[in-house]
Amino acid sequence: MILNIYPYNPGHLMVAPYRHLPTLEELTDDEMLEHFNLVRTGTRALADAYKPDGFNIGMNIGKVAGAGVEGHIHTHIVPRWNGDTNFVTAVSDIRVIPHALDATYNELREKIV
């Protein structure tokens, strides 16, 4: 489980398997279970730390689907709050994240370790 260096929202986590795999079908049953247990752990930690109103949880598999790291599957966990989007992202190519990654790391580490 890692923090996204270019988060869509504060607390944006990613879960990636140790093995470099381009598709879900290549995960072993044990790897798949571990992967989604970590997704659940990350979701619980974010819920406890930040009290979001919901989550976007998903995967972009393949370049055409928007995968930033093509050939290595990973799951995004993005906490969402009512009203968390604004006009800045709609009219420009700018994201405003009001929370530093090191602060997010320290807050979530206490919830996960």
C-alpha positions as CSV (number, residue, x, y, z in Angstrom):
1,M,0.0,0.0,0.0
2,I,1.4,3.4,-1.0
3,L,0.4,7.0,-1.2
4,N,-0.3,8.4,-4.6
5,I,2.3,11.1,-5.2
6,Y,-0.2,12.8,-7.5
7,P,-3.4,12.4,-5.4
8,Y,-6.9,13.2,-6.6
9,N,-7.9,13.9,-3.0
10,P,-6.1,13.9,0.3
11,G,-5.4,10.3,1.5
12,H,-5.4,8.8,-2.1
13,L,-3.9,5.4,-1.6
14,M,-2.8,2.7,-4.1
15,V,-2.5,-1.0,-3.5
16,A,-0.1,-2.9,-5.8
17,P,1.0,-6.5,-5.8
18,Y,4.7,-7.3,-5.3
19,R,4.8,-9.1,-8.7
20,H,4.8,-7.0,-11.8
21,L,1.6,-8.1,-13.5
22,P,-0.4,-6.5,-16.3
23,T,-3.8,-8.2,-15.5
24,L,-5.9,-9.4,-12.7
25,E,-6.1,-12.9,-14.2
26,E,-2.4,-13.4,-13.5
27,L,-2.8,-13.0,-9.7
28,T,-2.7,-16.2,-7.7
29,D,-5.7,-16.7,-5.3
30,D,-3.4,-15.8,-2.4
31,E,-2.2,-12.6,-4.1
32,M,-5.7,-11.6,-4.9
33,L,-6.8,-12.2,-1.3
34,E,-3.9,-10.2,0.1
35,H,-4.5,-7.4,-2.4
36,F,-8.1,-6.9,-1.5
37,N,-7.5,-7.4,2.2
38,L,-5.1,-4.4,1.8
39,V,-7.8,-2.5,-0.1
40,R,-10.1,-3.1,2.9
41,T,-7.4,-2.1,5.4
42,G,-6.7,1.1,3.5
43,T,-10.4,1.9,3.3
44,R,-10.9,1.4,7.0
45,A,-7.8,3.5,7.9
46,L,-9.0,6.4,5.7
47,A,-12.5,6.1,7.1
48,D,-11.2,6.3,10.6
49,A,-8.7,9.1,9.9
50,Y,-10.6,11.4,7.6
51,K,-14.3,10.4,7.9
52,P,-15.0,10.7,4.1
53,D,-18.6,10.6,2.8
54,G,-17.6,7.8,0.4
55,F,-14.9,6.3,-1.7
56,N,-13.9,5.7,-5.3
57,I,-12.1,2.3,-5.5
58,G,-10.9,1.1,-8.9
59,M,-8.3,0.0,-11.3
60,N,-7.1,1.3,-14.6
61,I,-5.8,-1.6,-16.6
62,G,-4.0,-0.8,-19.8
63,K,-2.9,2.5,-21.4
64,V,-6.3,3.1,-23.0
65,A,-8.0,2.8,-19.6
66,G,-5.7,5.5,-18.2
67,A,-3.1,3.3,-16.4
68,G,-0.3,5.6,-15.4
69,V,1.9,2.6,-14.6
70,E,1.2,0.4,-17.6
71,G,1.8,-3.3,-17.1
72,H,1.5,-3.2,-13.3
73,I,-2.0,-3.5,-11.9
74,H,-2.9,-1.5,-8.8
75,T,-6.0,-0.4,-7.1
76,H,-6.8,3.2,-6.3
77,I,-8.6,4.1,-3.0
78,V,-9.8,7.7,-3.2
79,P,-11.7,9.2,-0.2
80,R,-14.6,11.5,-1.3
81,W,-16.5,14.2,0.5
82,N,-19.7,16.0,-0.6
83,G,-18.6,19.0,-2.5
84,D,-14.9,17.9,-2.8
85,T,-14.6,19.0,-6.5
86,N,-14.5,22.6,-7.6
87,F,-14.3,24.7,-10.7
88,V,-10.5,24.8,-10.8
89,T,-10.2,21.1,-12.0
90,A,-13.0,21.6,-14.5
91,V,-11.6,24.6,-16.3
92,S,-7.8,24.0,-16.0
93,D,-5.2,21.3,-15.7
94,I,-4.6,22.0,-12.0
95,R,-5.3,20.0,-8.8
96,V,-5.5,21.6,-5.4
97,I,-4.7,19.3,-2.6
98,P,-4.9,21.0,0.8
99,H,-3.0,18.3,2.7
100,A,0.7,17.5,2.5
101,L,1.8,13.9,1.7
102,D,4.0,13.6,4.7
103,A,1.1,14.6,7.0
104,T,-1.1,12.0,5.3
105,Y,1.5,9.4,5.7
106,N,1.9,10.1,9.4
107,E,-1.8,10.1,10.1
108,L,-2.5,6.9,8.2
109,R,0.6,5.0,9.5
110,E,-0.9,5.2,13.0
111,K,-4.1,3.6,11.7
112,I,-2.5,0.8,9.6
113,V,0.6,-0.3,11.7
